[in-house]
Amino acid sequence: MKVELKKEFRFEAAHSLPRVPPGHKCSRVHGHSYRIELHAAGPVDPHSGWLIDYAVLDDAWIELHNLLDHRLLNDVPGLENSTCENLAAFVWKRLRPQVPQLSAVTVWETSDASCTYRGED
């Protein structure tokens, strides 16, 4: 049996987008209540009955949470242009080595705007 599961995490941070057209509102420093969904996919282990222990996702996330929460994302190396797209790829690249079952990262920067990254083809 193959499944996909997801676990949700949250953090608060500020950023600005330095590459938008002059005068664009997102060029000013502003903040978001980010919601991150970590998706894992693959076969269910017949012995344990699960794909992955949710605690593995919790443990993998904690370091990133500490790096991102209540920060100016532009100051985080690799997030100088901290678009939703770049943030999703950043999270993927940091977590995929620890969680090989990671199949997608979804970043919600508002309640109705998100980006999902599924790695490189």
Beta strands, then each sheet from edge to edge (+ up, - down):
strand 1: 2-15
strand 2: 30-43
strand 3: 71-72
strand 4: 102-110
strand 5: 113-117
sheet 1: 3+ 1+ 2- 4+ 5-
end
